[in-house]
Amino acid sequence: MKILCALLCGTYNLYRLFCLSFFLLNISHINDTIRLKRTFIV
């Protein structure tokens, strides 16, 4: 169970780092992303 938890936590941290890197690489497209999110939310 501890091994499974460690794997999940590690995967989550990698996923979060990947998302952060992706966000920083596409920082010039933030307005488009916000507009897209609003479109999906509404």
N, C-alpha and C positions, 0 to 999 in steps of 0.2 A: 504493500500500500504506500509506504514512504517513497519507494522508487517511482511509482506511478505519479505521485504528487510532485516529486522532483522533476520528472519529465514534463509534466503539465506546466509547472512554474517556469522551467527553462524555455519551453516552446513559447509560452506567453511573453516572456522577456524578449526573445528573438523577434517575435511578431511585432511587438511594440517598437523595438529598435528599427525594424524594417519599415514600419509605417512612418516613424519619425524621419528616417532618412528619405523616404519617398516624398514626404510632405516638404522637407527642406529643399529637395531637388526641384520640386514643382511650386516653389513659393510664389513665382510670378503668376501662377494660375489659381491663386486662392479665391479671387472673385468668382471665377467660373465654377469652382468647386462649391462655394457657398450657394450660388445660384442653382446649381444642380441639386444640392441637398434640399433647398427650399422647394424645388419642383417635386422631389420625391415625398417630402413631408406633407405638403398640401394635397 
